Amino acid sequence: MVLHHILVRSPVPLPHKLHGWQEAEYVRWVDEHSEEECWTLVEGGLTHWEKVSETEGNEYVTLARTVLRNAQSQIT
């Protein structure tokens, strides 16, 4: 929930927009995949954003990556 809030408030495109999906398609994809796969999808979006944007939104990317690492460490 925290990660979603960070992404919504940031200039970083949400994963469904990056892939050209409708919101319903994104929700269905999330429901059908594991947490780890969802994190990979978000991480890919963050990496893409870092490549196309030199400065705008970098604080959001840093914060989102921190939240992702914390979530991943909770299950490993």
Residue pairs with C-beta under 8 A, 6 or more apart in sequence:
2 67
3 42
3 64
3 67
3 68
3 71
6 60
6 63
6 64
6 67
7 14
7 42
7 60
7 64
8 14
9 60
10 57
10 60
10 61
10 64
11 53
11 56
11 57
11 60
12 45
12 46
12 49
12 57
12 60
12 61
12 64
13 45
13 49
14 26
14 45
15 21
15 26
15 41
15 42
15 44
15 45
16 22
16 23
16 25
16 26
18 45
18 48
19 26
21 29
29 41
30 38
33 41
35 71
35 75
36 72
36 75
39 68
39 71
39 72
42 64
42 68
43 65
43 68
46 61
46 64
46 65
46 68
49 57
49 61
50 58
50 61
